Amino acid sequence: MDHLGQIQRAVDFIEDNLNGDLDVDTISKVAGFSRWHFQTVFSAAVGDSLKEYIRSRRLTKAMLELGTDKRILDIALDAGFESQEAFTRAFKAMYEMTPGDCRKQGILSSYKKKLKITVEYLDHLYGGINMEPVFKTLPEIKVVGFAGNFISVRSPEKNNMVVIPKLWQSYMPRRHEIKNTKSPRDLGVCFPINESERSHPEECGYIAGAEVTALDEIPEGMTGFTIPASEYAVFTHKGVLDTIEHTMNYIYGSWLPKSGKKLKMAPDIEMYDQRFKLNHPDSELDIYIPIE
């Protein structure tokens, strides 16, 4: 599986359709990824969320068009903005000048070429980070804990750092209420949810819980969840939780494209055992990425 080629196909498609309707489902199909995994892989490899990247490329193209006789309003509409005012605000936020000032001054030197996703590019983006996974096949796992939905970290409206800590805060004082626990470790499980259950297009599910032998006698307010058997690439995150996003970006943005592995449509798992120490630099936890 050529992940570099898949990501490049997405970049090329975006570039060829900057004046068109670019939606996640269409771009993910062009790239050959599931919607569930596409934005994670794309954002980690490119360095921006899909939405941010598209807006940036449209504004970059708009800057080049300011060197023509095309009306600013038409440039704004072609870039996907509903009004010239909205376009001006976004343009100024990116270039620290209005489109009109840019046209008057003839400043078009900031135009960036289309991104090329190469091994060298990824090495530059993630230089200094290098972790190799171990591969494990896990049987079906049953989990009981507190569940909720959150907006993915790949979205500009992300709320993972609000929702997920609250789930753990609800879970930890009541962990002792869970029956049939299988091990002392705790699990954080991120999983896709049906479109009908989402209030935001980039919403995912998360459960903070314990592994159990049976999904019965579930305490009030908690949820039972079954993780199907699967093969996983297992990475160890070292350090405080605040830096876990860097680890995830490396996994999806550098290791995966160069690994030749294919992602499986299954939950991601965080496993917390005796090595985990909250807010401690020597803390460790394992991250399980489902693969085929």
Rosetta silent file (secondary structure, phi, psi, omega in degrees, C-alpha in Angstrom):
SEQUENCE: MDHLGQIQRAVDFIEDNLNGDLDVDTISKVAGFSRWHFQTVFSAAVGDSLKEYIRSRRLTKAMLELGTDKRILDIALDAGFESQEAFTRAFKAMYEMTPGDCRKQGILSSYKKKLKITVEYLDHLYGGINMEPVFKTLPEIKVVGFAGNFISVRSPEKNNMVVIPKLWQSYMPRRHEIKNTKSPRDLGVCFPINESERSHPEECGYIAGAEVTALDEIPEGMTGFTIPASEYAVFTHKGVLDTIEHTMNYIYGSWLPKSGKKLKMAPDIEMYDQRFKLNHPDSELDIYIPIE
SCORE:     score description
SCORE:     0.000 S_00000001
   1 L     0.000  118.064 -177.113    0.000    0.000    0.000 S_00000001
   2 L   -89.441   86.830 -178.084    1.597    3.233   -1.191 S_00000001
   3 H   -65.723  -36.136  178.379    0.503    5.696    1.488 S_00000001
   4 H   -60.308  -43.594  178.657    2.751    8.424    0.120 S_00000001
   5 H   -65.916  -37.013  179.146    1.056    8.065   -3.250 S_00000001
   6 H   -65.007  -44.244  179.438   -2.393    8.050   -1.637 S_00000001
   7 H   -66.086  -39.479  178.885   -1.738   11.265    0.260 S_00000001
   8 H   -64.290  -36.198  176.919   -0.277   12.856   -2.861 S_00000001
   9 H   -60.567  -39.950  177.702   -3.421   11.905   -4.787 S_00000001
  10 H   -63.894  -45.005  179.061   -5.450   13.810   -2.206 S_00000001
  11 H   -61.056  -44.808 -179.425   -3.139   16.833   -2.496 S_00000001
  12 H   -63.840  -41.979 -179.828   -3.319   16.732   -6.306 S_00000001
  13 H   -63.362  -43.529  177.707   -7.115   16.427   -6.283 S_00000001
  14 H   -59.443  -45.659 -177.836   -7.438   19.398   -3.936 S_00000001
  15 H   -61.977  -37.469 -177.728   -5.109   21.445   -6.144 S_00000001
  16 H   -79.058  -10.935 -174.988   -7.103   20.601   -9.274 S_00000001
  17 L  -131.030   32.177 -177.417  -10.429   21.479   -7.648 S_00000001
  18 L   -61.857  -27.045  179.186   -9.711   24.547   -5.537 S_00000001
  19 L   -92.362    2.142 -177.959  -12.634   26.380   -7.151 S_00000001
  20 L  -105.177 -169.212 -178.995  -14.956   23.425   -6.666 S_00000001
  21 L   -91.231  105.626 -177.804  -16.795   21.738   -3.817 S_00000001
  22 L  -102.464  108.074  179.083  -14.181   19.850   -1.802 S_00000001
  23 L  -116.920  157.912 -174.045  -15.718   17.553    0.803 S_00000001
  24 H   -59.305  -44.519 -176.125  -14.104   14.954    3.046 S_00000001
  25 H   -60.508  -45.373 -178.936  -15.949   11.953    1.614 S_00000001
  26 H   -64.694  -46.614 -177.279  -14.933   12.697   -1.978 S_00000001
  27 H   -66.159  -39.872 -179.976  -11.285   13.420   -1.164 S_00000001
  28 H   -65.017  -36.691  177.653  -10.934   10.348    1.065 S_00000001
  29 H   -66.785  -41.190  177.547  -12.332    8.136   -1.728 S_00000001
  30 H   -59.740  -40.440 -178.258   -9.887    9.636   -4.234 S_00000001
  31 H   -76.979  -19.976 -179.373   -7.046    8.914   -1.807 S_00000001
  32 L    85.565   23.100  176.269   -8.271    5.376   -1.108 S_00000001
  33 L  -111.136  157.012  168.488   -8.738    5.825    2.650 S_00000001
  34 L   -71.846  153.236  177.065  -11.794    5.397    4.822 S_00000001
  35 H   -57.798  -36.736 -177.437  -13.208    8.689    6.075 S_00000001
  36 H   -57.042  -42.579 -176.346  -12.425    7.466    9.621 S_00000001
  37 H   -96.363  -22.875 -169.927   -8.693    7.312    8.967 S_00000001
  38 H   -57.509  -50.925 -174.506   -8.236    9.806    6.139 S_00000001
  39 H   -66.211  -33.175  177.002   -8.192   13.076    8.059 S_00000001
  40 H   -64.458  -48.114 -178.929   -5.853   11.661   10.704 S_00000001
  41 H   -65.885  -46.045 -177.855   -3.374   10.439    8.094 S_00000001
  42 H   -61.254  -50.382 -176.700   -3.686   13.555    5.929 S_00000001
  43 H   -63.461  -40.350 -179.657   -3.276   16.042    8.767 S_00000001
  44 H   -66.078  -36.466 -178.449   -0.337   14.198   10.283 S_00000001
  45 H   -79.297  -33.987 -174.923    1.463   14.040    6.930 S_00000001
  46 H   -91.669  -32.657 -179.821    0.648   17.567    5.775 S_00000001
  47 L    99.751   -4.249  176.447    0.816   19.408    9.086 S_00000001
  48 L  -133.415  157.166  171.405   -2.624   21.050    8.831 S_00000001
  49 L   -66.265  160.205 -179.742   -6.168   19.821    9.170 S_00000001
  50 H   -57.496  -44.888 -178.684   -7.892   19.154    5.849 S_00000001
  51 H   -62.224  -44.540 -179.885  -10.083   22.234    6.289 S_00000001
  52 H   -65.790  -39.231 -178.495   -7.113   24.459    7.144 S_00000001
  53 H   -65.631  -45.016  179.685   -5.076   23.097    4.237 S_00000001
  54 H   -61.602  -43.983  179.651   -7.834   23.705    1.682 S_00000001
  55 H   -63.511  -41.906  179.695   -8.370   27.252    2.929 S_00000001
  56 H   -61.695  -43.608 -179.359   -4.644   27.943    2.855 S_00000001
  57 H   -68.457  -35.907  177.344   -4.318   26.674   -0.730 S_00000001
  58 H   -66.604  -39.343  177.975   -7.345   28.677   -1.859 S_00000001
  59 H   -69.347  -34.892  177.429   -5.913   31.845   -0.321 S_00000001
  60 H   -64.735  -44.879  177.600   -2.537   31.109   -1.895 S_00000001
  61 H   -64.094  -38.989  179.103   -4.179   30.733   -5.310 S_00000001
  62 H   -62.497  -38.800  178.438   -6.190   33.892   -4.666 S_00000001
  63 H   -59.911  -41.886  179.718   -2.985   35.833   -3.974 S_00000001
  64 H   -64.039  -38.367 -178.449   -1.641   34.816   -7.377 S_00000001
  65 H   -71.339  -16.684  175.917   -4.894   35.892   -9.048 S_00000001
  66 L   -67.983  -13.597  176.179   -4.566   39.343   -7.515 S_00000001
  67 L   -84.229    2.949  177.302   -1.873   39.899  -10.123 S_00000001
  68 L  -107.843 -175.832  178.168   -4.562   39.752  -12.836 S_00000001
  69 L   -89.539    5.260 -177.658   -7.451   42.084  -13.729 S_00000001
  70 L   -63.843  138.814 -179.927   -9.974   39.753  -12.105 S_00000001
  71 L   -64.547  144.569  179.916  -12.329   41.453   -9.652 S_00000001
  72 H   -61.972  -36.596  178.187  -11.583   40.816   -5.979 S_00000001
  73 H   -61.226  -43.854  179.788  -15.193   39.771   -5.434 S_00000001
  74 H   -66.124  -37.206  176.628  -14.906   37.116   -8.158 S_00000001
  75 H   -63.117  -41.875  179.836  -11.612   35.898   -6.674 S_00000001
  76 H   -62.551  -45.940 -178.791  -13.306   35.654   -3.275 S_00000001
  77 H   -66.339  -40.266  178.175  -16.258   33.664   -4.627 S_00000001
  78 H   -64.757  -28.528  179.624  -13.991   31.321   -6.599 S_00000001
  79 L   -82.581    2.053  175.680  -12.010   30.705   -3.388 S_00000001
  80 L    92.131   11.220  178.970  -15.164   29.466   -1.681 S_00000001
  81 L   -93.578  145.967 -176.364  -15.981   32.550    0.390 S_00000001
  82 L   -78.675  -19.540 -178.605  -19.550   33.801    0.617 S_00000001
  83 L  -151.776  162.851  177.026  -18.567   37.464    0.502 S_00000001
  84 H   -67.010  -31.733 -179.659  -15.660   39.767   -0.215 S_00000001
  85 H   -65.458  -44.398  179.245  -15.655   40.785    3.450 S_00000001
  86 H   -64.494  -39.841  177.564  -15.170   37.206    4.657 S_00000001
  87 H   -62.572  -43.619 -179.121  -12.424   36.720    2.075 S_00000001
  88 H   -62.097  -42.196  179.447  -10.684   39.911    3.175 S_00000001
  89 H   -62.184  -46.207 -178.967  -10.713   38.834    6.836 S_00000001
  90 H   -66.790  -40.827 -179.455   -9.226   35.428    6.036 S_00000001
  91 H   -63.881  -43.528 -179.705   -6.672   36.886    3.618 S_00000001
  92 H   -66.456  -36.542  178.489   -5.539   39.482    6.143 S_00000001
  93 H   -64.005  -32.709 -177.626   -5.250   36.846    8.868 S_00000001
  94 H   -86.761  -40.507 -172.117   -2.942   34.817    6.640 S_00000001
  95 H  -112.338   -1.659  178.473   -0.915   37.541    4.909 S_00000001
  96 L    59.823   32.580  173.041   -1.275   40.508    7.310 S_00000001
  97 L  -160.401  158.222  178.906   -2.607   42.745    4.534 S_00000001
  98 L   -80.091  160.708  175.918   -5.867   43.136    2.656 S_00000001
  99 H   -58.428  -37.595  179.514   -6.301   41.768   -0.882 S_00000001
 100 H   -63.106  -44.499  178.425   -6.548   45.359   -2.126 S_00000001
 101 H   -64.731  -38.454  178.715   -3.252   46.346   -0.516 S_00000001
 102 H   -61.505  -44.052  179.403   -1.628   43.206   -1.871 S_00000001
 103 H   -64.743  -43.014 -178.516   -2.791   44.071   -5.393 S_00000001
 104 H   -64.057  -40.856 -175.746   -1.613   47.684   -5.108 S_00000001
 105 H   -85.214  -11.809  179.352    1.799   46.702   -3.792 S_00000001
 106 L    66.626   31.121 -177.510    2.224   43.808   -6.205 S_00000001
 107 L   -89.864   97.970 -179.170    3.311   41.483   -3.387 S_00000001
 108 L  -123.265   12.584 -174.383    2.899   38.009   -4.815 S_00000001
 109 L   -73.759  -11.942 -177.880    6.153   36.444   -3.642 S_00000001
 110 L   -84.298    1.465 -178.462    4.457   34.412   -0.884 S_00000001
 111 L   -62.283  125.006 -177.261    2.847   32.072   -3.399 S_00000001
 112 L  -101.406  140.374  177.071    3.670   28.521   -2.364 S_00000001
 113 L   -72.697  160.894  177.895    4.015   25.627   -4.731 S_00000001
 114 L   -59.699  139.014 -177.863    1.869   22.527   -4.414 S_00000001
 115 L   -67.688  136.815  173.892    3.048   20.217   -1.661 S_00000001
 116 L  -112.439  118.402 -177.930    4.978   17.107   -2.666 S_00000001
 117 L   -87.968  105.990 -179.970    4.704   14.249   -0.156 S_00000001
 118 L  -128.796  166.675  175.991    8.035   12.437   -0.178 S_00000001
 119 H   -60.041  -40.152  179.741   10.077   10.434    2.307 S_00000001
 120 H   -63.052  -39.645  178.675   12.487   13.369    2.489 S_00000001
 121 H   -63.563  -44.948 -179.633    9.615   15.733    3.288 S_00000001
 122 H   -65.754  -38.308  177.785    8.354   13.477    6.087 S_00000001
 123 H   -63.279  -37.174  177.415   11.861   13.098    7.494 S_00000001
 124 H   -67.621  -42.666 -177.555   12.145   16.880    7.585 S_00000001
 125 H   -66.726  -37.075 -175.928    8.724   17.238    9.240 S_00000001
 126 L  -118.121   31.737  178.218    9.423   14.603   11.886 S_00000001
 127 L   -58.487  136.608  178.468   13.191   14.859   12.197 S_00000001
 128 L    91.048  -11.276  177.607   14.489   13.645   15.543 S_00000001
 129 L  -106.559  126.192 -179.558   11.489   11.395   16.237 S_00000001
 130 L  -152.609  109.829  175.859   12.013    7.696   15.743 S_00000001
 131 L  -138.837  135.396  179.862   10.061    4.900   17.373 S_00000001
 132 L  -106.767  136.702 -179.156    9.483    1.420   16.047 S_00000001
 133 L   -84.284  165.426  164.171    6.382   -0.543   16.998 S_00000001
 134 E  -106.040  156.339 -176.728    5.966   -4.121   18.034 S_00000001
 135 E  -110.910  129.709 -177.994    3.191   -6.081   16.370 S_00000001
 136 E  -134.366  146.778  172.196    0.566   -7.899   18.408 S_00000001
 137 E  -107.223  119.024 -178.503   -2.626   -9.786   17.680 S_00000001
 138 E  -103.487  141.192  173.214   -5.248   -9.145   20.351 S_00000001
 139 L   -74.139  177.637  175.996   -8.339  -11.255   20.944 S_00000001
 140 L   -57.851  136.730 -178.565  -11.741   -9.636   21.366 S_00000001
 141 E  -122.453  132.435  176.637  -11.702   -7.243   24.316 S_00000001
 142 E  -103.292  136.622 -176.690  -14.697   -6.167   26.398 S_00000001
 143 E  -130.846  140.298  173.166  -14.604   -2.756   28.085 S_00000001
 144 E  -126.156  131.394 -179.967  -16.866   -1.059   30.628 S_00000001
 145 E   179.016 -161.307  179.984  -16.535    2.633   31.407 S_00000001
 146 E   -96.009  129.709 -176.559  -17.685    6.144   30.663 S_00000001
 147 E  -119.055  153.425  176.483  -18.274    6.995   27.011 S_00000001
 148 E  -165.875  169.555  178.691  -18.819   10.216   25.100 S_00000001
 149 E  -104.518  145.530  177.469  -18.348   11.861   21.734 S_00000001
 150 E  -140.089  158.442  177.961  -15.649   14.369   20.895 S_00000001
 151 E   -88.354  127.960 -173.569  -14.575   16.367   17.851 S_00000001
 152 L   -52.725  148.154  176.780  -11.387   14.981   16.375 S_00000001
 153 L   -61.827  -16.946  179.994   -8.055   16.673   16.975 S_00000001
 154 L   -82.521   -2.723  179.197   -7.823   16.989   13.181 S_00000001
 155 L  -102.353  144.116  175.380  -10.658   19.523   13.145 S_00000001
 156 L   -60.476  -22.052  179.292  -10.211   23.248   13.896 S_00000001
 157 L   -94.251   19.565 -175.690  -13.199   22.843   16.256 S_00000001
 158 L   -51.473  142.080  176.757  -11.481   20.038   18.191 S_00000001
 159 L  -137.271   22.698 -177.664  -12.589   19.517   21.795 S_00000001
 160 H   -59.760  -35.821 -177.732  -10.747   16.318   22.690 S_00000001
 161 H   -77.549   -2.516  173.848   -8.812   17.999   25.494 S_00000001
 162 H  -102.261  -50.382 -174.461  -12.103   19.003   27.112 S_00000001
 163 H   -70.611  -49.761 -172.662  -14.254   15.907   26.612 S_00000001
 164 H   -64.975  -44.990  176.191  -11.743   13.094   27.174 S_00000001
 165 H   -58.726  -34.135  178.619  -10.301   14.324   30.504 S_00000001
 166 H   -65.800  -36.611  177.493  -13.856   14.652   31.837 S_00000001
 167 H   -63.754  -42.050  178.178  -14.540   11.003   30.953 S_00000001
 168 H   -67.869  -36.062  177.996  -11.451    9.926   32.901 S_00000001
 169 H   -65.498  -31.599  176.254  -12.448   12.171   35.813 S_00000001
 170 H   -76.212  -36.050 -174.722  -15.819   10.398   35.912 S_00000001
 171 H   -74.447  -48.102 -169.786  -14.283    6.946   35.545 S_00000001
 172 H   -57.987  -44.762 -179.730  -11.413    6.885   38.041 S_00000001
 173 H   -68.752  -16.747 -176.024  -13.409    7.440   41.282 S_00000001
 174 H  -114.406   10.044 -178.732  -15.912    4.749   40.243 S_00000001
 175 H   -56.992  -35.855 -176.382  -13.588    2.152   38.739 S_00000001
 176 H   -65.534  -16.036 -179.291  -14.092   -0.084   41.787 S_00000001
 177 H   -78.156  -15.994 -174.983  -17.795   -0.429   40.920 S_00000001
 178 L   -77.040  127.994  179.491  -17.059   -2.362   37.726 S_00000001
 179 L   -88.711  160.338  173.529  -17.597   -6.118   38.022 S_00000001
 180 L    61.738   30.874  178.867  -15.655   -8.855   36.229 S_00000001
 181 E   -65.458  141.172 -173.730  -12.495   -6.779   35.719 S_00000001
 182 E   -97.328  -30.765 -177.105   -9.829   -8.777   33.912 S_00000001
 183 E  -152.437  164.149 -179.467   -6.658   -6.786   34.648 S_00000001
 184 E   -77.575   -6.210 -177.297   -5.530   -3.718   36.594 S_00000001
 185 E   -78.772  154.424  177.212   -4.849   -1.743   33.434 S_00000001
 186 E  -108.250  150.703 -177.267   -7.173    0.983   32.145 S_00000001
 187 E  -123.254  137.002  168.494   -8.133    1.453   28.510 S_00000001
 188 E  -111.872  120.818 -173.622   -8.909    4.527   26.431 S_00000001
 189 E  -119.850  123.398  177.534  -10.712    3.498   23.256 S_00000001
 190 E  -106.468  128.600 -173.849  -11.329    5.791   20.289 S_00000001
 191 E  -143.653  154.016  178.465  -13.853    4.509   17.763 S_00000001
 192 L   -73.389  151.016  176.221  -15.888    5.685   14.752 S_00000001
 193 L  -124.074  156.447 -178.249  -19.565    6.478   15.187 S_00000001
 194 L   -65.283  149.591 -178.899  -22.409    6.399   12.684 S_00000001
 195 H   -56.514  -36.706 -178.634  -23.203    9.578   10.815 S_00000001
 196 H   -66.414  -19.230 -178.708  -26.700    9.640   12.341 S_00000001
 197 H   -95.645   -4.584 -176.328  -25.130    9.805   15.814 S_00000001
 198 L   -93.720  137.865  173.168  -22.791   12.713   15.022 S_00000001
 199 L   -98.903   -5.755  177.900  -23.580   16.348   15.768 S_00000001
 200 L  -142.644  141.027 -176.339  -20.371   17.378   13.946 S_00000001
 201 L   -58.753  -24.352 -178.406  -18.899   15.779   10.800 S_00000001
 202 L  -106.917   28.801 -178.277  -15.603   15.019   12.568 S_00000001
 203 E   -83.576  139.642  178.693  -17.085   13.566   15.742 S_00000001
 204 E  -126.907  168.254  175.329  -15.681   10.315   17.168 S_00000001
 205 E  -104.175  153.741  178.510  -16.500    8.163   20.166 S_00000001
 206 E  -147.046  140.298  175.361  -14.289    7.559   23.197 S_00000001
 207 E  -131.064  130.016  173.954  -14.600    5.337   26.230 S_00000001
 208 E  -103.118  114.368 -172.248  -12.448    5.489   29.366 S_00000001
 209 E  -160.180 -166.495 -178.427  -12.790    2.136   31.050 S_00000001
 210 E  -121.989  149.412  176.000  -11.556   -1.215   32.312 S_00000001
 211 E   -76.293  134.296 -177.639  -11.167   -4.554   30.560 S_00000001
 212 E  -130.306  164.102  177.979  -13.791   -7.072   31.736 S_00000001
 213 L   -89.063  -19.167 -178.770  -14.643  -10.706   31.154 S_00000001
 214 L  -152.964  146.752 -179.812  -18.367  -10.071   30.647 S_00000001
 215 L   -96.038   60.865  175.045  -20.638   -7.143   29.816 S_00000001
 216 L  -130.827  165.299 -176.896  -23.141   -7.618   32.605 S_00000001
 217 L    53.316   47.305  179.843  -23.879   -5.727   35.812 S_00000001
 218 L   -75.324  125.292 -178.805  -22.763   -2.476   34.186 S_00000001
 219 L   -59.558  152.821 -178.799  -22.813    0.356   36.761 S_00000001
 220 L   -58.429  134.152  178.578  -25.283    3.187   36.274 S_00000001
 221 L    88.726  -12.561 -179.916  -24.071    5.825   33.829 S_00000001
 222 L   -96.894  172.062 -176.304  -21.431    3.546   32.307 S_00000001
 223 E  -133.072  146.821  172.847  -21.364    1.783   28.945 S_00000001
 224 E   -99.405  142.994 -176.593  -20.246   -1.627   27.696 S_00000001
 225 E  -145.564  141.059  178.779  -18.158   -1.828   24.522 S_00000001
 226 E  -115.935  124.495  176.142  -16.590   -4.677   22.545 S_00000001
 227 E   -95.908  121.535 -178.862  -13.344   -4.254   20.605 S_00000001
 228 L   -67.320  155.781  176.493  -13.089   -6.891   17.849 S_00000001
 229 L   -59.974  142.665 -177.973  -10.017   -9.111   17.581 S_00000001
 230 E  -165.525  165.117  170.621   -7.353   -7.518   15.410 S_00000001
 231 E   -92.116  143.083 -176.745   -3.677   -7.128   14.660 S_00000001
 232 E  -133.379  147.145  164.665   -2.068   -3.976   16.031 S_00000001
 233 E   -94.521  124.179 -172.587    1.088   -1.936   15.667 S_00000001
 234 E  -110.922  119.963  179.122    1.949   -0.991   19.262 S_00000001
 235 E  -111.743  147.507  177.621    3.845    2.199   20.032 S_00000001
 236 E  -106.226  116.783  175.377    5.024    3.383   23.452 S_00000001
 237 E   -87.660  127.551 -179.948    4.441    7.045   24.237 S_00000001
 238 E  -114.112  132.722  179.127    6.934    8.364   26.779 S_00000001
 239 L   113.580 -169.977 -175.678    6.389   11.555   28.767 S_00000001
 240 L   -72.103  160.579 -178.306    3.424   13.675   29.791 S_00000001
 241 H   -66.942  -24.718 -178.756    0.038   13.406   28.107 S_00000001
 242 H   -59.868  -21.983 -177.585    0.324   16.932   26.735 S_00000001
 243 H  -101.850    7.405 -176.629    2.782   15.618   24.132 S_00000001
 244 H   -65.158  -28.173  178.441    0.777   12.578   23.020 S_00000001
 245 H   -62.543  -34.044  177.834   -0.434   14.478   19.953 S_00000001
 246 H   -64.886  -40.240  178.303    3.184   14.637   18.729 S_00000001
 247 H   -63.621  -44.940 -179.588    3.435   10.859   19.039 S_00000001
 248 H   -63.723  -40.296  178.113    0.172   10.356   17.140 S_00000001
 249 H   -61.978  -40.169  178.273    1.311   12.749   14.400 S_00000001
 250 H   -63.863  -45.173 -178.001    4.548   10.787   14.032 S_00000001
 251 H   -57.968  -53.443 -174.822    2.691    7.460   13.844 S_00000001
 252 H   -81.810  -28.512 -175.038    0.226    8.572   11.176 S_00000001
 253 H   -93.927  -22.934 -177.896    2.373   11.170    9.433 S_00000001
 254 H  -122.363  -56.226 -176.342    5.774    9.479    9.250 S_00000001
 255 H   -63.634  -51.438 -174.410    5.792    5.830   10.304 S_00000001
 256 H   -59.376  -49.252 -179.492    2.603    4.718    8.542 S_00000001
 257 H   -59.576  -27.223 -178.010    3.343    6.203    5.084 S_00000001
 258 H   -97.287   -4.701 -172.022    6.765    4.532    5.087 S_00000001
 259 H   -85.238  -26.896 -173.315    5.704    1.238    6.688 S_00000001
 260 L    81.226    2.018  179.559    3.748   -0.387    3.880 S_00000001
 261 L   -85.822  156.569  178.289    1.034   -1.279    6.405 S_00000001
 262 L  -114.962  133.429  178.467   -2.673   -0.697    5.845 S_00000001
 263 E   -70.616  146.272  177.073   -4.975    0.709    8.497 S_00000001
 264 L  -106.873  143.785  178.448   -7.937   -1.356    9.577 S_00000001
 265 L   -74.416   83.832 -177.270  -11.377    0.095   10.272 S_00000001
 266 L  -154.533  165.229 -179.037  -11.290   -0.639   14.000 S_00000001
 267 L   -65.892  147.638  167.325  -10.862    1.261   17.283 S_00000001
 268 E   -86.583  148.784 -176.543   -7.546    2.714   18.400 S_00000001
 269 E  -128.377  135.293  169.023   -6.578    1.740   21.957 S_00000001
 270 E  -108.225  126.800 -179.870   -4.564    3.469   24.669 S_00000001
 271 E  -113.024  121.516 -178.272   -3.412    1.060   27.397 S_00000001
 272 E  -110.190  115.230  177.310   -2.501    2.459   30.811 S_00000001
 273 L  -120.917 -154.918 -174.700   -0.711    0.121   33.219 S_00000001
 274 L   -66.080  -14.439  178.772    1.696    0.522   36.153 S_00000001
 275 L   -77.702  -16.822 -176.449    4.150    2.448   33.935 S_00000001
 276 L   -80.572  128.431  177.738    1.709    5.330   33.573 S_00000001
 277 L  -132.518  112.722 -174.138    2.263    8.275   35.915 S_00000001
 278 L   -57.506  128.020  176.059    0.001   11.264   35.409 S_00000001
 279 L    58.412   31.818 -179.954    1.904   14.439   34.437 S_00000001
 280 L  -116.431  135.584 -177.709    5.283   12.772   35.030 S_00000001
 281 L   -64.794  -19.700  179.282    8.137   12.943   32.476 S_00000001
 282 L   -94.566    8.260 -178.018    8.985    9.257   33.038 S_00000001
 283 L   -69.808  150.688  175.764    5.437    8.103   32.313 S_00000001
 284 E  -139.601  145.296  171.744    4.728    5.513   29.596 S_00000001
 285 E  -147.819  155.122 -177.824    1.594    4.219   27.890 S_00000001
 286 E  -102.490  138.697  178.655    1.026    2.004   24.879 S_00000001
 287 E  -114.709  122.072 -177.254   -0.893    3.075   21.777 S_00000001
 288 E  -103.556  118.963  179.952   -2.451    0.321   19.659 S_00000001
 289 E  -109.011  118.440 -176.652   -3.086    1.157   15.991 S_00000001
 290 E   -70.794  131.568 -179.414   -5.210   -1.433   14.128 S_00000001
 291 E  -134.046  163.663  175.641   -3.639   -2.724   10.907 S_00000001
 292 L  -108.713    0.000    0.000   -4.291   -5.410    8.316 S_00000001
